[in-house]
Amino acid sequence: MASKTSLEDAVSELMDSPGGELLSSVRIHLRKRAFALFGLFLAGLIAGFPIAKSIIKWIIDEQRLDEFDVNVIVTSPVEFIMLQIQLSASFGLFLAFGFLMIEASLKGVKHPVVKARVAELDIKAPRPSMALILSVFSSLGLAVLGIFYAWELLTPMLLEYLSNDAQEAGLSTQWKLGAYVGFVLNLAIASAIGFQAPVVTMLALRVGMVDPKTITTYRKHIWFSSFVLGAMFSPPDPLSLFLVALPIILLFEISLIIDRILPKR
């Protein structure tokens, strides 16, 4: 009984603290916004359904598949519809989560607990600057560049490699619809995320989160993390792993060179 009482006292003390008050506010806000978030998810699901259909048709372009002697098949009558639902549901979740994050950021800085902490630390509220705008546009541009790399170079090269490998073994190359679309989308997502390496590295260096010497010391670990990312999203073969990880490593090294060239401010 004593341990139970002490645990309850500890939880009560935690909830009465500034962090507990902030957590309680988040919980209450989520309850109030539950209907709105569900509405956004539903709107994204409905709006994303025709978009998902167009994306799938674009990915399984016949001319592109014939070029690499690849056949995409469906194993059930509802596979195409279920794939559309999965993609459109992802779009709905992204829409709801994005709205939640933006609203939380805008209202979070106005919360009394946050204001009190900022006043205690004597921190000035940051304002949008040219560096911030440049970072956002650079991130979007690199994401588009990563998707372009995956679609125009990475996917065709891997399809040709995998098809030739199967044909040498006397096998025909047939992909399930869900597996093929997932293969292409995973490569695109991995490339879009991996191509953020320069932005993340430059921001970490410029705002003083890490020291250049620290990054240089842990360079091998960063390279290894790039290969881990490639292994997570690419097919289980060395070529795919290398083609996903190599651009990330190159962009990371380029960002280090740029940081040395640009003047510190």
Summary of the structure (lengths in Angstrom):
residues: 265
radius of gyration: 24.0
end to end distance: 58.9
largest distance: 72.9
contacts: 721
relative contact order: 0.09
helix: 81%
strand: 2%
